[in-house]
């Protein structure tokens, strides 16, 4: 194949990719999906399956298209005898109406559950506008209504699409957990090596947060923070590159705020006849931090236990994927833009929710944790963070279609899927935070297995897999002291790999007893939802 043929092939690939991603974005904003178009895009995507490099960059888009296709195949009634019907795909509501009946639409569709898909025919005007438990409730249609569409597809896939559109490669677990943490007002930190994607991940997440909701601090002293006029009008404090402003005084401010109390200082007033008091109201903090050997040795455990700390992927393979993604975006035939207003509206609704979130599964989860987790010093704070993330997932999923009435009801109850998914995603982060592991510690731990490996071989493998020259001797000593790694002479082996194992049936039985005892009024609807989640 000559150079022109290669260039033409690459150009055609990016045309196909842009059209596919553009179509999915339009669906997320409300365009009606069409089965024929979905099948066409899937066929185009499969033409690149022989090229792993190109195909990898299409995987998330193809997964979303296949999800839509599966829902159509399962739920879409091919008969044209229906004048109007509503196809519900996860939390996405699409009005699919015959071409000669464009005005036959419901004015409002309110989900009681945002997770289980259903297909319902539109109720006639003679039918009462009520709904059975765990289905769909309707209100009378407006004469002016054309169609009701959700401004956002609220699924884990949409979270990945949100980050991928901004050029984030990999970091799949971090994407979901950080989005749920943002909704739950959790204190979070992203710690890794310089140039490993910390800032990119942070700024991508902030696209979902309305600018007026947060204050970004690039340079500051402790006194300047108290005097910042915007400090108390924001919901979040964002600190990119925390190491650049870190001092003992700022550390104490952060400790106070993340402990859930206001931070204050007083000074003698200008007339010297009294004192002036300055206060920063309690609020969550989100930071990124570039680690060095110096910072690793001077870690303050009291400071870091107050955050859910995420690590980015520092492997050489990740470097290649990021470089390829950059090259792809540079070669795109035309620049693409996106409107994040739907995301920002959704996150605002979550942050403003007055609903009290209850998780009936939490006691069972805690009882199911292995001793390698439950016996650690940081166990209490880690359980609190797990609870926060599950609540964040519950709130995120329950606010489908920006349904403010739903999120402002008295209670929201976490479902089975929220608990299973978040616990699975959070497992490694929980272990890392419990044992105070750095990104280097975790990278090293991932290389070891049950078979003893000599130090020289460990160092060689570490250098081959990870893109860093940081010495690993301190990490080996730390992992050995923690009991996660065993040392046999000059060899190391994996000693403990803490795992969280949840049995869905047992978890549901335990949670059901809790619901029957404490919230019998809500039990039936909640239980029906959980059973449907177990089926899927």
Secondary structure as UniProt FT lines:
FT   HELIX           3..28
FT   TURN            29..30
FT   HELIX           35..46
FT   TURN            47..50
FT   HELIX           52..56
FT   TURN            57..58
FT   HELIX           59..75
FT   STRAND          84..89
FT   TURN            90..91
FT   STRAND          92..97
FT   HELIX           99..101
FT   TURN            102..103
FT   STRAND          109..111
FT   STRAND          119..121
FT   TURN            125..126
FT   TURN            133..134
FT   STRAND          136..138
FT   TURN            143..144
FT   HELIX           156..165
FT   TURN            166..167
FT   HELIX           172..183
FT   TURN            184..185
FT   STRAND          188..192
FT   TURN            194..195
FT   HELIX           198..206
FT   TURN            207..208
FT   HELIX           211..213
FT   STRAND          214..216
FT   HELIX           222..227
FT   TURN            229..233
FT   STRAND          236..239
FT   HELIX           242..244
FT   HELIX           248..258
FT   TURN            259..260
FT   STRAND          263..268
FT   TURN            270..271
FT   STRAND          275..280
FT   STRAND          284..290
FT   HELIX           293..297
FT   HELIX           301..304
FT   TURN            305..306
FT   STRAND          308..311
FT   HELIX           316..331
FT   HELIX           341..351
FT   STRAND          356..358
FT   TURN            360..361
FT   HELIX           362..368
FT   HELIX           371..374
FT   TURN            377..378
FT   HELIX           379..398
FT   HELIX           400..402
FT   HELIX           404..407
FT   STRAND          411..413
FT   HELIX           416..434
FT   TURN            435..436
FT   HELIX           439..447
FT   STRAND          453..454
FT   HELIX           455..465
FT   HELIX           473..482
FT   STRAND          485..488
FT   TURN            489..490
FT   STRAND          491..494
FT   HELIX           504..518
FT   HELIX           520..535
//
